[in-house]
């Protein structure tokens, strides 16, 4: 996490590089860690830190966008120039009016320190509950538990600046029997609010109900999907 002051400084630097009529800069930084499990045991722990700068420049009704994840001044300047080169090769967009001007922004509190500092050992304790419940029902568990912190910011040449830090924890699990499977997941800003017992129970119940499926003839059917099907 770079923090609001550093991010603001970075975005102002990019704006200073641009000679376009209007410029927008978006920053995204993420620190994430994931514990993946299959066959009812943990088989992978990974962690990633990444940042991205995305620049949009506007010349009249032409716009170009370019991005990078190298925050050095040379890279940021090069990204601005790439966005300009793309804009020069675009057709005019008759519907484009302007980038947004400053307006009141309501802050949202979504950063939980405990989630940002969640350890691999703590994730293993959560996953262990899932795996134990699967074995109790003679099922096989698979899935992943992710904890992450992120910061997002946007600034433009009209005076807009907004910064938002946040965290999230995401647990998903699949329970598999010999002839059926069940899925469950949950996401929350606070990793301590994740209830692995509830996720295990939901996935187990679906897996047991899915056993011994019957053949359905081809045709048109009304299909009811759970919320998970539209979560993305």
N, C-alpha and C positions, 0 to 999 in steps of 0.2 A: 504494500500500500504506500503510494507516494504522498498522499495527503492533499488537502484542498489547495494549500499555498503553492506547493510544488507544481501541481497540475495546472493551476491558473497561470503560473509563470511559463510553463511549457506551451500552453495554448496561445498565450500572448506572443511568444516567440514565433510560432508558426504564422500567426496573423501578420506579424511584422515582415515576414518573408514575402508575403503576397502583394502583388500590385494590381490585383483584379478589382473590378467595381464592387463586388461583394465576395466575402469569404466566410466559410463556416468550417470549424474544426471540432471533431468529436474525439474524445479520448475514452478508451476502455482498458482497464487494468484488472487482472484476475489472478488470484492465488487459490488453486484448488488441489484437493487431494482425494483419491478414490481407493476404496477397498473393494475388490471384486471377489466373488465366491462362486464356486461351481462344485457339483457332486458333494454338496454339504460341507465344504471346507474352503477356507480362504486360500487363494492361489496367486493373488497379485495385489501389491500396494504401489501406487504411482502418485506423483505430485508434479504440478506444473505451475509456473509463474509466467505470465505473458502480458504484454501491453500492446495496444494498437492505436495509431493515430490515423484518422480518416479526414481528408481535406476535400472540400467542395468549393470550387471557384466559379464565379459567375461573370460573364462578359455579355452585357445586353440580355439577350434571351438564350444564350448558350451557357451550358454548365458542364464541368468536368470533375470527376471524382478520382482520387488516388489514395492509397493507404500504405502504411509501413508499420513495422514493429521495432525499428531501430530509432531510438530517441536522440541520436547524436544530431548536432546542428546541420552537418552535411547531409544526413539522410532526410531530415525534415525539409530542408531547402529543396532537395531533389524531388521530394514528393509533391511539393507545391508546384514545381516546374512541370512535373508529369501531369498533374491535374490541369494545368494551363494548356499543355499540348493537346490533351484530350478534348478540352472545351473548344479549342480552335477548330477541331475537326467535326464538331457536332452540328446538326441542323438546329435552327432556332426553335424553341418551344413556345408557341403562341400563348399557351396557358400560364406561363411563368409570370408572376408578378414581382415577388421580392422575397428575400429571406425574412424571417420574423424579426420584429423590433422587440425591445425589452418590455416585459410585462411582469406583474407579480407572480411569483412561483411559490407554492406551498410546499415546505419541506416535508419529507416522509422519513420517519425514524425506522430504519430497517437493518441497522447494523448491530449485531450481537457479538460482543467480545469473545464469549465462550465458544461460539461457533467458529470464529476466526482462528482460535487457538486449539481447536479440537485435534487430538492426537490420533495416531494410527492405533494405539492401544485402546483408546475409547471407541473408535469405530469397530475394532475387533470384538469388543464386548457386546455391541449392538448386533453385529452379524452372528455372533455365537448363539444368541437367543433364537434367531431364525433357523440356524442349522440344527440346534437341539430339538426344536419343535418338529422339524421335518422328520428327524430320525424317530421320534416318538410315534409318528403315524406311518412309518415305513415309506416315506416319500423322499425325493431328492430335491434339494434346494439349490437355486442359482440366483444371482443378482448382483447388485452393487450398492455401495453406500458412499455418497459424495458429500464432502463438506467444502465450502468455498467462501471466500470474501472477494468483493469486487468494488470498483469505483468507476463511475461514469461521469463524464463532464461534457458540456457543449459550450462553445463560444463562437460569436460571429463578429464581423466588422461593424455591425450596427449597435454593438454594446451589450449583446446578450452574454450572460455567463451563468451557468447552473452546474452544480456539483452534487453528486449523490453517491454515498457509500452504502454498501449493503452486504448481507451474508445470506447463505441458504444451505440447508442440509437436505439431501434427497436420498431416500431409501426405496429401492424396488426389489421385489422378490418374485420368483417363479417357483412353484411347487409342482413336481412332476411325479405321477404314478406311472404304472406300466401302460395305461391307455388314456390318460387324461392329464391336464395341467391347469393350474390356476395362477392368476397374477394379481398383485397388489402393490401400491406404491404410495408414498406421502412426501410432501415437500414443506419445509417450514424454515423461517429465518433463524430459529433457535434450535440447534441440534439436540438440546436437552429435552425438547418437546416431542421428539420422535419416539413412537411407541412400537418397538419391534414385535411385541406380543400381539398387538392388534393387527399388524401387517401379516404376520405369520398365520394368524387365525383366519383372516380373510382369504389368503391364498390357498390355505389348506382346504377350507370348505369348498372353494371352487374346484380344486383339483379332485376332491372326492366325488363331487356331483358330476364331474366330466368323465368319470370312468365309464367304460363300456358304451361308447357312442354308437348310434344307429346310423344306417345309411339313409341319406335323404335324396330323393329323386331330383334331377335337374328341373328347374322351374323358377318362377318369380315368387319371392317370399318377402314378407315384412320382417326386417331385422332390427332388433333393439340393441344399441351399443351403449356400453358404460361410458362414464365421463372420461375415463382414460383414453378412449379412442380419439377424443378431440383435444387432449391436453396441450398438444403442440400448437 
